């Protein structure tokens, strides 16, 4: 079935370190892929997305490239800040007749130390 | 951006009682609302999808008589956990959508059943 697997956390980094959070997926067809971020006490927010193979989504210094050959959508940021501390969810968007569904990975908690 | 609220943010109840959780889209009309359940350190699990004015579509394994969903207007959906038991304790999250591929998430409701 359709699923998303992302690396377990927590991930702890020092400020200005490079971040990678791995995400792979299994899906029929050609899904869209998303990264959501959840800051403490808040709801999930869309961080970035990519709708087809080789697309690169980017926002707030974060990037992820839709790799169909490796079924991956890894999240990267060149220099993290303390304010990036949050939980990050990789997600798969599936469209079907009459609606759509989003399947989430388990989430990866990121701690950034000053 | 679009805002989705949930009420209450947390609730404690006795076993056997029913609990209602509200999800509101504050500044847009949501044609579709989703209800998720999240266990500690796990992914968001989709429970059901509801479209305004029609019956909710429940995911496999989710008891529709246990988790009653009502989407009576374009800005309000409710989830009622009937005859709650300790195993129903969880974090419940709603999201609202007015367009394909777009979801706005509420901050979640933490339910503890004693």
Interface residues (C-beta under 8 A of the other chain):
Chain A: X4 X32 X36 X41 X42 X43 X44 X45 X46 X49 X51 X89 X93 X95 X99 X100 X101 X102 X103 X104 X105 X106 X107
Chain B: X4 X32 X34 X41 X42 X43 X44 X46 X49 X51 X57 X93 X95 X97 X100 X101 X102 X103 X104 X105 X106 X107 X108
